[in-house]
Amino acid sequence: MDIPAMRANFAKAAATGDEAPLYFYSHLFLSHPETRAMFPVSMAHQRDRLFSALGEVVARVDDLDALVPILQQLGRDHRKFGTLAAHYPAVGASLLATLEHFDDQWSPELAKDWTEAYTLVAEVMVAAADEAAEQPAWWDADVVGHEVRAIDVAVLQLRPRARYDYLAGQSLSLETEVRPRLWRYYSPANAPRPDGLMEIHVKARDGGPVSSALVRRVGVGDVVRLGPPVGHIALHDDSDRDLLLVAGGMGLAPLKALVDQVARRGPARRVDLFVGARNEDHHYDRAALQRLEQENPWLTVTLAVSEDKISSLEQGDVGDVVMRHGPWLSREVFVAGPGPMVDDTVARLREHGVPPQRIHSEVFAPSRPGPSLDGEVTE
C-alpha cells in the first residue's frame, strides 16, 4: 500500500472542513438506513469524529504491531453500539465514496489500497468482537452516590449490577439515558473493590452534554451503562519501585486509583502524589486526599496552586513544585491531566534524568479522543 498517497488523499477530504463528514454520513445513512440507529439523535456532537478516526486508523496500517491490539480492543468495545459484522462493509463503502468525491486525482490504485487497508481493519475488529461474544456488550450500573463538590464537579459512586473487571488506572466509557448513544470516557478513582463500588470524577464542560448531565441531572437511583474497560496507565506486577504521581484536573482520578491499589494489594513502597490546580477552590477532592494521607504513612500528598497568591498551599505550576521536591531519579512516574501540564511535567522529568521508559502519561482534556473509531471523548 502507498501510505503517503493515502494520507495525501485523506488530507484533501479533511481540508474541506464539515463538507467531507456531511457527505460521509449522508452516503452512509442513505445507502444503509439501518446504521442510523447506532448514532445519537443529534449529530451536533458527532461531527467529524468517525470519519476522521477512520482515516487516522486506516492510514496507520503500516505499523501493525501497534495497531492490531488497538483494533482488537475497539472490536470488543463497539459491541455496545450494536455493531454487527455486516455494518463494516457499509462504513467502508461510504469512506471510499467520500475520499473519491473530494479528490479529482482519485485512481484505481488508491481505491485498491484503501480497500485493502479498511478490509484488514474490519477483519481484526470483527474477529475480536466474535471472540468476546460470551461477554456482556455493556454493564448496567446503579448510581448509589452523587456528591457535588463544586459548581461544575461531582463525584459519583457506581455499583455495577454484574461483575465488572478492570485495572486501576484504566478508563471506561459511560452512557446515561439522559444522553442516549453518547458515550464518554472516565477513569475510576479507585482500584477494584470486593463490593464492586467505583468512584467516578466528572467535571461539567462547556458544550459537554454528557458531563453536564452527569453533574447536574443524574442522581442516586439512576442507572448508567458502562462499556468494557480500556488500558491506559497501570502499575505492572513486576515492579516495586517507589512512585511519583503528578495530577492536574480530572487526571487525579486514575492516579488516586493507583494509590488505592498500593493500599489494597501492595507491594510496600513510597508514593508521592502532587496535585495541581489554578486556585485552592479547585482542589475538589482535598478532604479525601487528606484522609488517604493520614491512613497511609507511605503516602505524601502535596497540593499546588498556580494562580492563587493568597493560598497557603505550594505556589507554582505543578511541574515546578514537583522539581522543588526531588530528586526523582529512582521513581516510576505517572502523569495525568491537561495536555500543557502533562507535556511540561514530562519534559522537566526527562531533563532531570528520569528514563523515558519509566514515565507514563495520559492527557485529560475536553477534546481528548477516546480509543475508538467513532471518536468518543472524555468531557
N, C-alpha and C positions, 0 to 999 in steps of 0.2 A: 504493500500500500504506500502511496505517496502522501505521507503525513503532512509535509509542508503545504502541498497543494490543497489538501483537505482543510487545513487551518485557514489558508487564504480564502478558500471558498466560503467557509463559515463566517469569516470576518466580514465579507461583503453583505451577508444577510444581517449580521449583528449591527452593522453600521446604519441600517435603516431605522433603528430605534424600535418603536412599537409595531411597525408595519410587519416585520417578519413573524413575531409571536401571534399577531392577529391573523395573519394568513395561515399559520400553522394550526391554530385552534379551529379556525373556520373550516379548514380542509378536514381535520380530524373529526369534528362533530357532524359535518355534513356527510362525510363518507362512512362514518361509523357512529351513528347516534347513540348507541348503547354505551359508549365511553363517557358521555356527558355526565352520567350519574356518579362517576368517580371523582368529580371535581366540585369545589364549593359552588353554591348557588350564585354568589357574586364572584366574578373573576378579578375584581379590582386588586386583590392582594396576591393573586397568582401571577399576573403579568407575564414576564418572560422566563419564569423560573424553570419550567420543564424544558422549554426549547433550549435555553442557554446551557442547562446542565447536560442535556443530551449531547450537544456539540462538544462540550468540555470532556465528557467521559469517552465518547467515541473517538475523539482525536488523540486520546492517550493510550490507544491500543498497542502502541509500540513499547509500552512498559507493563507487560502482562503480570510480572511478578508482584508489582504493587497494585495493579488494577483488579486482578481477579478476586482477591479477598474482599475488596470493597464491593464489587458486584455481587458476590455471594451474600454479603450482608444485606445489600439492597433487595435482592430477590426474596429473602426471608421477610424483610421489613414491609415490602409492598403488598404482602398478602392482606394487610389491614385495610387496604383500599378496595378489596375485592378484585384485585388484578388477576387475570387468567392468562394462560399461555397464548390464547387467541388474540389478546389485546396487543401483544408486542408487534406483530406484523402491521397492525393498523397504525401504531405510532411511528414505526419505521417508514411506512409509505408516506405519511404526512411530513416527516422530517425531510425525506428526499425531495418531495414535491416543493417544499418551501425553499430548499437550497437551490434547486433548479430555477425556480421562479425569479430569484434575486441575483442570478449570475448569468450574464449574457455570454459567458465563455464556458458554460456547462458542457461537459463532454461525456461520452460513454465510459471513458476511463475513470472519471470522477464518480459516476454513478456506480460503477463496479466496486471501487474502493469503499465508498460509503456503505454500500450494501453488505460487503464482506465484514466491515468493521461493526456495523449495527447487528448483523446476524450473530457474530461472536458474543457481543454484549448480551443479547437476548438469550442465547443458549446458556450462558453461565448463570444468568439470573433465574431462568425457568428451572434449571436443574437444582439450584439451591432451594427454590420455593418447593419443589417436589419433595426434596429430602426433609423439609420441615413440615410436611403436610399433617403430621400427627400432633404438632404443637399448636396452641391457640394462635389465631391471627392477631388477636388483641386480648387484653385483660381488663375486665371491669374493676374499678376501684372506688370504694366509698370515701367521701370526704368526711373525716371524723374530727378534724380540727381546722379552723381558719382564723388566724390572728393577723390583724392589720398592724404592721409595725411602723409604718409611715404613711403619708398621704398617697404614695404610689407603690408601696411594698407590702406584700403579705407573705406569711409563712403558712403553708397548707400541710396538714397531716393526712396522708392517704393510706388506706388499708386495702390492698388487692383482695378480691374475693377468692381467688385461686392462687396457688403458689407462684411467685414471681421471682425468678432468679436473676441477679445482676451482681456486678462487682463494684466496690467503692471506686468512685471516680468516673464511672460510665454515665452516659446520658440515656434518656428515654423520650420518645415522642408522646405527646399527650393531646387528647381531643376532648372537648366538652360539648354537650348537646346545645349549649348556648351559641356555639360557633361550629356547627356541623361541618365535617370534612376539611377543617383547618387544623392541621397537626403542627405542633411546635415542640422544640426540644428543650428539656430541662434536666438538670443533674440532681439526683437525690443528695441531700446534705448529710446522710448517714449511711453507714455500712449496713448490709442486710442484718435484720433482727429476727429472733425466733418468732415474734408475733407478726412479722411481715410489715409492720408500720414503716412508712417512709416519709421523710420531710422534704418538701419542695419549696424553694425560694422563688418568688415571682415579683418582678418589677414591671408595673404598667408602663408601656412605651407609647409615645405619641403615635397615633395611627396604628397601634398594635391591637387588633381585635381580640386575639386570644388572651394576651397578657392582661389587657384591661378587664376582660370578663372574669378571669381568674381572681383578680384583686378585688373587683367591685361587685360582681354579680353571683359568682359561685359561693356556696356556703355549706355548712355542715348538713349532711343528709343528701347532698347531691352526689351523682355518680359521674366519674370521668373514665375515659378509656386510655389504656397505656399500650404503646407499641413495644416491640422487642427492644431490649437494651442494646446499645451500640458502644463499641470500645473507643475510648479516648485516652485519658490518663489513668494509670493504675499502678499500684505497688506490685512489684514482682516478688514471687515467693523465694527466689534465690538471692535476695539482697536484704541485708540487715543494717545498711548504712543509716546514720543519723539523717534527718530530713530537714530541708529548708523549704517552707511553703510560703508563697507570695501571692496574695489575692487582691483583686480590685473589683468593686461592684458585685454582680451575681457570680463572679468567679470564685467567691467564697465557698459556695455550696459543695463542689466536688472536693475541695481541699479540706473542708470540715469533715467530709466523709472519710478521707484518708486518715485524719486524726482519730475518728471513731473506729476505724479498722485496727489501728495500732492499739487502741484501748481494749478492743474486744479480742483480738487474735494475736497481738504481738508481731514479731519479737520485740523485746525491750529495746528502746532507742530514744535518743534525744530528738525532740521535734520543736522547731522554732517556726511559728506562724506569724507572718506580717500581713496586716490588712490595711489597705489604703482607701481613703475617701477624700472628697473635697472638703467637707466640714464635719464637725462632730455629730451633728444630727443624722448624717448619712450612715453612721455605724449602727444599722438597724438590729444587728444580732449581738450587740455588745454584752448584754446580760448573760446570754447563753455561752458566749466565749469565756467570760469571766468564770462561770461555773465549771466549764471544762478545765480551765487552768487550775482552779482550786482542787479539783478532783484528781488531777493527774500531775504529779510533781515533775515528770519528764517533759511537760509541755510548757512553753513560754509563748504568750500571745502579746504582740506589740501592735497597737493601733496607731495609725498615722493620719495626719490631715495636711492637705496641700494648700488650702485657701482659707484657713480659719486661724488667724493670728492670735485670737484670744483664748484658744483652746489650750488645755494643759497636756494634751496628747502630743506625741512626737511630731515635729514640724517637717514638712517637705514631701516631695514625691516619694512614693513608697520605695522606688528603686534607690533613691538617695539614702533613705532610712535604713534599708537593708545593708547597704555597703558600710554604713557607720557602725554596724554591729558585727562585722566579720571578724576573722576570716571564715570563708565557707568552702575551702578547697576540698574538704573530705566529704561534703554532703551530697546526697541525692536531692535534686532540686525540682520542684513543681511550681509553675507559674500559671495563673489563670485570671483573666479579666479583660478589660478593653484593649483593643489592638495596640495603641500607642504605649500604654503602660507595659504590656507584655513585651513588645519589641525593645523598649528602653531597658527593662529589667534584665532580659536575656542578654542583651549586648553588654551591659555592665558586668554581669556574672562571667561571661566569656572573657572579657578583658581582665577580670580579676583572676582568671586562671582555672575556672571550673571546666572540666572537659565537656564538650558539647553533648556527648552521649549520655551524660548524667543530668542534662537539663531537659525537662519535659514541659511543654506549654500548650495552652489552649486559649483561643480568643473567644470571649463572650461579648457580643455586641448586638444591637438591634437587627442588623442585617447578616448575622453570622449564618452562612449556609449550613443546613443540616446535611447529613451524609446520604442524600437520596437524589434520584434523578428528577424529582419534582421540586427540588429546591426548597424543602422545608427549612424554616428558620427558627432560631431562638429569638423571641421578642424580649 
